């Protein structure tokens, strides 16, 4: 139980835990989804489930950018990277995501010019330094990273760079939440809203969840106490019969988001009619592509991209894990064929993926012990 | 990639108002602060950084709490710092 003892303010955590327990109606089971992979990481790392009554269950959501990239997009990116004129650039998180024929790391080991960058601005610098090459940035992420891609494109346009482009895989969180709400597989009582995404989009885009679906949403910070406090706020709403959007993370998240960031995204990108998500399938208006005015930075138009669709490996159940229908350890290949060293599915790749978080912290929660002993 | 890491603004780059040198756990690198142009940070103030861009201003207490939390996370934060160290934004 090392992790549980580790975090500061354990007294406050116990106090919140007692307040949450005090709000539980006898016989009722509560299911809350934490949308963001950063929250999943905190929950497993600190064993937060052990602070909750048995009737309060946390379900892990789709908010892990690497996890939701479908295999076909990885294959398309590999095809781009194989072009001898191209230098492919990517965040480190993306490097180990498996496509049908291995990952970026595998291709790099075989001599393909794929470079890991910290920021799209580093990718831009590589383009300036290599005028005879065409530099492509593998853009992934929710609204947290989309503004950085947008600002980088604006910078490239201002500089008149003509050897830099974006392979755009940015996704938007709200349609994914809506897809989960509309899915018959899962009944949820409320959402722990993503922290950093909300820094950009603010809290208003979640209002339909409270208004149309009658589910409370609390935008939460990333520390253990933030998450427990948010669960308490969700429980309080339910006990008072309210469904509202509340902001627990006011110290970072403004209600209206970051207007400069939203403007930069709106200037350079537009919604795609539909986009494929790993595990969730095609979701309407759920991803971004470059606007026509910025077509000269759109790798999908500049290069021949096959646009392949590849079914996920049969053994892999990332889709169910991303929808919160399965817990990581319930997947058939979890920890056996699929490990962080040799991932089959994306949820095992990123530190924000539910499977990797669970695997890395290797702890057996109370619930898990119970399930194992009952099986 | 999704980790927001706190950095203290040290100075702005001459002639490049969008770029600032920040200190993140002792690592000094240049980041872009253009997303905060509505209310730019001043040297000595703290920002939360995502992939080379400051996304929000935070106060010193929040920065300290966030740093303590990130240092507790271990590997993911260390990898982020290594990536930042290799960053050469200009």
Interface residues (C-beta under 8 A of the other chain):
Chain A: X6 X7 X8 X36 X37 X38 X41 X45 X64 X65 X66 X91 X92 X93 X116 X117 X118 X119 X120 X121 X122 X125 X140 X141 X144 X145 X147 X148 X151 X195 X196 X199 X200 X222 X223 X251 X252 X253 X254 X258 X259 X260 X261 X264 X351 X352 X360
Chain B: X1 X2 X3 X4 X31 X32 X34 X35 X36 X37 X38 X48 X50 X51 X52 X53 X55 X56 X58 X59 X62 X65 X66 X68 X69 X72 X73 X75 X76 X79 X83 X84 X86 X87 X88 X89 X90
